[in-house]
Amino acid sequence: MQTTTRMRAAAVAALLGLLAVLAGPGGAHADEAPPASTETTTVGNVTGFGADGAVYRLTAGQAEARVSFVSEETFRIELAPDGKFTDPTGDDIVLPQGEPPRTRWKDRGDRYDLSTGEVTLRAYKKPLRFALHRADGSRVWSEAKGLSWTGEQTVQTLARGAEEQFYGAGMQNGRGNTSHRDKTVEVAVDYNWDDGGHPNSVPFYLSSAGYGVFRNTYAPNTYAFTDPVTTGAKEQRFDAYYFAGEGTDAAKDVIGQYTDLTGKPFLPPVYGMEIGDADCYLHNANRGERRTLDSLKVADGYVENDMPNGWMLVNDGYGCGYEDLEETAQGLKDRNMELGLWTEDGIENLAAQVKAGQRVAKLDVAWVGEGYKFALDGCKDAYQGIEDNSDARGFTWAPESWAGAQRCGVQWSGDQSGTWEYIRWQIPTYAGATMSGLAYTTGDVDGIFGGSAKTYTRDLQWKMFLGTTMTMDGWAATDKQPWRHGEPYTSINRDYLKLKESLLPYQYSYAHEATKTGVGMVRPLVLEYPDDPKASTEAAKYEFLSGEHFLVAPVYQDTTERKDIYLPEGTWIDYWSGRTYEGPTTIDTYGAPLDTLPLFVKAGAAVPMWPGIRSYRDRTADSPLAWDVYPQGDTSFTLYEDDGVTRQHRDGAYATQRADVRAPERGAGDVSVTINASRGSFTGQQTERPYEFTVHTGSEPRKVKLDRTLPRLTSKSAYEKARQGWWYDRDDRGGVVRVKTAPLSTAKKFTVKLLGTSAVGGERPSAAAVLGAPAGQEAGAGTPGTVLVDVTAGSSALTDTTVSLRVPEGWKAVTAKVPGRIPAGATRRVEVALTPAEDAGVRETTLTALARYRAAGDERTSPQRLAVSVMPPPPAGEAWASDLVWLSETNGYGPAERDRSNGESGASDGKTLTLAGTTYEKGIGTHAESGIAIHLGGRCTAFTADVGIDDEINGYGEVAFSVEGDGKVLWTSPKLTGASAALPVDVKLDGVRQVRLKVTDTNGSRTGDHGDWAAAKFHCA
């Protein structure tokens, strides 16, 4: 009997005793203390006041409050109900701070004003109640009533602003990048690594009113962002730091102050920002007998498939050890990878392991022990252990961490199963965590359980725009390296892995920025657009910013279209087509074939890139630096560089180089890109290098100059062969100017000038045509057919219009000429003749449509990717479902079986199909949740089968079966258990082109959900 029980989660629960950790380090067991009082006490009137520099004491009967200013905008409030201050966190979380600011106080009669040059904390006397105001007198926050406590917790109650929004609380799975307003957020360990869980909680939140609060505690917290706001911690003491931000960047300012207090995010090594790979290679229970050195065979797979990979965890599995460590580490280095180890058994041997070559430490939930202090100490000690025993930077991965862990580790969301839902709820998770100073948060590509070819590919796409990520094997039915599912998935995954590799200079520059500001690269829209009323709402929940310049809107459903993409203020460019959008706007439907991640670039961006590499170690002294430029107005970007591996940057061994772009705000004009002299130095720094530029103008320049006029080249091949020069590629994303230079000194400034061109979008952006295509287009292998493309004219009529297709090798397409003119704003549907190759695979294939035309006197090109599904021949006569080609197949455990019951992780390892004592030679054996899609082409009239849970389950399980035709439910069974009789199915299918056979779990437990489609047959013409 198969189950999808979370083995690792179960092990965690057993090892930790779960709830014991909630008491924090040294927490008492329930039977060691008398029951806590549930009666609420609110602090009373002020009975005493004292000042000592930047520290103030206010007594209220037996209770005492203490206010300590840390900086002009940061201060701490403590309350001891019994008058005795304690600090369980000690110096674990809060770092030593500098000299406190100069403060002053004044008795105003009804209150004391405690002030710096930036803020005033008002302490009202009757009763004691706090309110924060800025120097100009404007209120930041105020308590609706005084601090209160029971025997179990202390609570602060704040008045809520009419439009006030709230963010933070660490990693909150499924939420965080939109507002917590009207929601209650738990901040504590819960070992729930799915949607709704809160691993890597942080007792910090920030408000759109321009302030943040950090509860200095290890105790569990509950924040209710209702009216009024109540924030409680389960301890009989109150201890909170407050941060006051100001202006449009108030949230960033608050995050900066919070990370000044608890530690700035660390700077990972460059290999740490490449994808990692994890598995157990010594006696793997799920994969059979293996040895640690077998990991090198997998490393070879990355090399042979031309795929980036930065590091490998070779012992990631319960009870998994290692052997031949030095040889393994060296073997990985020879393949441009680093060795990582999972610290299931602690870090006592870390020094020897690091000396043997370990450079990555992934911490275990089971090992971090009781309480956050143990977890935080483990993160710090493992990080320091790497640095104490090598010249490398500390690099750790930490589950269930706490405030302060951002300075020593990547926060990882836990063990999940690869599904579309997994993708959906992860999108807001990581951007939301940035609002708590967590700069590196991530989850495994396609989870560690379940998964499919499509979910793996879609999940990998968007995770390339996170700072860090990895893929984990050994727990699902098949391994999860990015080539395991074959084509087209291997090629798509390679493209996105290499895209991330090329973007490392951009992402690494943001990693360095985080060490200064505390703000991570992955950001919710509201962080950059705080005044946008939609940025804090559901409209922006399933998208995020990667740096300031990329907007990522992942596909999280099994579809080739993405709905409702919100673009905030500004001009945004489709990364793949070059189409421009003016925000704020919502794209109702975006065509997104499997290889297309909805990705947009903010106009004005200048993105540094490393072109054409598999590993950062492929960079040589003469490697080019590329700049991808989207000119609009005056903008700049500062590239950060160091040796990428050692800690020498902390002693000033790094360099910065700024690119300044000058362009029209819109329309025609000259564009210049100035690359300033590199400032600083480091080991391995390029003293000179060639540069490449892709400048998205949409119009061909008259000439391009670098000191003198550069040669104009007339083709792609001529450009690739030339040492320097420029070429205008009309067909690339609406028109791109490509420029390359001979090697230039990095110590000298130079300027590339494009004369007589335009800002991004062309001389007349509104004149560009827009292409679209109907969804669900199909073609047959070797069979002539047509593809439909919709051409919509912009503000000017189109003439001389042709539509062609870029197709895979072996396919044939004929360019279609569009007669006459397409009036401004009108749409013309064009049929383009297409014949797929005879051996074209049965799968979705991406084609690119190119419309070439004249508009407003210019020759232009508009491209658009579109999906065409290559279908097998439709069934004829009486056709067994198990004998047909399946368009797609998902299954809850292992593959769905043809003519056998659901087995183990391999194909054809099931048993004879048996329902209620009857055996069947033909049919399909599945495990909920499952879905099998089959092409019928409208040729079939009916589907028949017997369904039920296979007898091998011995009465367990509970499922429901359903048949869908062209997206509509045609038939659904009642709930069936392992004890139910076989249920006959007879569904009419007249005209249905595609059918999906589904088995769903109905009781929340997938134990024993082996659903059989016995004698499944289609009756066709």
Secondary structure, 3 states (H helix, E strand, C coil): CCCCCCHHHHHHHHHHCHHHHHHCCCCCCHHHCCCCCCCCEECCCCCEEEEECCEEEEEECCEEEEEEECCCCEEEEEEECCCCCCCCCCCCCCCCCCCCCCCEEEECCCEEEEECCCEEEEEECCCCEEEEEECCCCEEEEEEEEEEECCCCEEEEECCCCCCCEEEEECCCCCCCCCCCCCEEEECCCCCCCCCCCCCEEEEEEECCCEEEEECCCCCEEEECCCCEEEEECCCCEEEEEEECCCCCHHHHHHHHHHHHHCCCCCCCHHHHCCEEECECCCECCCECCCHHHHHHHHHHHHHCCCCCCEEECECCCCCCCCCHHHHHHHHHHCCCEEEEEECCCCCCHHHHHHHCEEEEEECCCCCCCCHHHHHHHHHHHHHHHHHCCCECCCEEECCCCCCHHHCEEEECCCCEECHHHHHHHHHHHHHHHCCCCCCEECCCCECEECCHHHHHHHHHHHCCCCCCEEECCCCCCCCCCCCCCCCHHHHHHHHHHHHHHCHHHHHHHHHHHHHHCCCCEECHHHHCCCCCCCCCHHHCCCEEECCCEEECCCCCCCCEEEEEEEEEEEEEECCCCCEEEEEEEEEEEECCCCCCCEEEECCCEEEECCCCCCHHHCCCCCCEEEEECCCCEEEEEEEECCCCECHHHHCCCEEEEEEEECCCCCEEEEEEEECCCEECCCCCCCEECEEEEEECCCCCCEEECCCECCECCCHHHHHHCCCEEEEECCCCCCEEEEECCCEECCCCEEEEEEEEECCCCCCHHHCCEEECCCCEEEECCCCEEEEEEEECCCCCEEEEEEEEECCCCCEEECEECCCCECCCCEEEEEEEEECCCCCCCCEEEEEEEEEEEECCEEEEEEEEEEEEEECCCCCCEEEHHHCCEEEEECCCCCCEECCCCCCCCCCCCCCEEECCEEECCEEECCCCEEEEEECCCCEEEEEEEEEECHHHCCCCEEEEEEEECCEEEEECCCEECCCCCEEEEEECCCCCEEEEEEEECCCCCCCCCEEEEEEEEEEC
